[in-house]
């Protein structure tokens, strides 16, 4: 299953202002119901140099992709919090918790 990418600042701002924010240990998730699934990752320069920021983005995208088959259509913005180490398992767990809390993951048959 594919998802669209939120690329324009206007789209990202709309999700931040109109969407609901959820917080977990490793990241903040802003979510807005929509007709189709779209996602963006926002990693600021304070997170480190480009190599580290790009690694965080890759981990977040892959963790999000695991939930795509179960996900209801929505716009999602992932914003990591500052930490010493980032792991795929922690990102995947926290994304799952937040999506389940918001009832955006459909139950498996």
Number of C-alpha atoms within 10 A of each C-alpha: 9 9 14 11 15 18 12 9 8 10 13 19 12 12 21 17 11 12 18 14 17 17 16 15 12 18 19 18 21 22 24 19 16 12 9 11 20 19 20 22 20 13 19 14 10 8 15 12 10 12 8 14 17 13 13 22 18 14 18 24 18 13 21 18 16 14 18 15 12 13 18 18 17 19 25 27 23 22 20 23 15 15 10 5 7 17 13 14 11 16 23 19 13 19 25 18 16 21 19 14 11 12 12 18 19 13 9 6 3
